[in-house]
């Protein structure tokens, strides 16, 4: 898990992460797995990005409480 020091307000970080997640989901909905591979979208890297976003969001939630 990535340990971060939040400089923004935790609630802003949470909102931003949810926005990022939405954009990535829209992108992945547009491409199916085969098309994504053909266009160079790395599915494994997207999964790792979601994992990092989850970790940062959890820290922000904990710091917001």
N, C-alpha and C positions, 0 to 999 in steps of 0.2 A: 504494500500500500504506500502510495506517495504521501509523504508528510509535507504539508504546505502551511505557510503562514499567510492567512488571508489579509490582504490590504484593503479590499473592498468590504462593504458590509456583507455579512454572511447571507442575508436574504437576497441581495443583488447577485451574489455568486450562484445561489440556488436557481434563481430565475434565468440567469445566463446559461447555466448548464442545461436546464430544461429546454431552452431555445435551441442550443446546439444539438441536443438529442433529437429534437423535432426536425431540424434541417437534415441531419444525417439519415433519419428514418425516411424522410421524403425522397432523398437521393437513392436509398437502397430500395424503396418501393418502385422507383422509376426503372431501375435495372434489376433484372433477375440475375441469378448467380452466374450463369453462362455469359450473359452480356457484360456483366461487371468484370469478369476475368478478361474478356476480349478487349475491353476499354482500359484495362490496367488498374481497375479499382481493386485494392487488396482487401479481401473480406476478412482475413485474419487481423490485419491492422485495424480495421473498423471495430472488430470485437475487442481488441486491446484498448482502443480509444474509449469505447463504452465503459470498460472496466475502470479506466483512469477517471472518467467523468463520475462514475458511481462513487469512487473513493473520495474524490474532492467534494462531491455533493454531501456525502455522509459527514465529512469533517465540518462542512459549513453548517449543516443541521445541528451538529453537536455544539458548535461554537455559538449558534444562535439561541440555544436553550439556556 
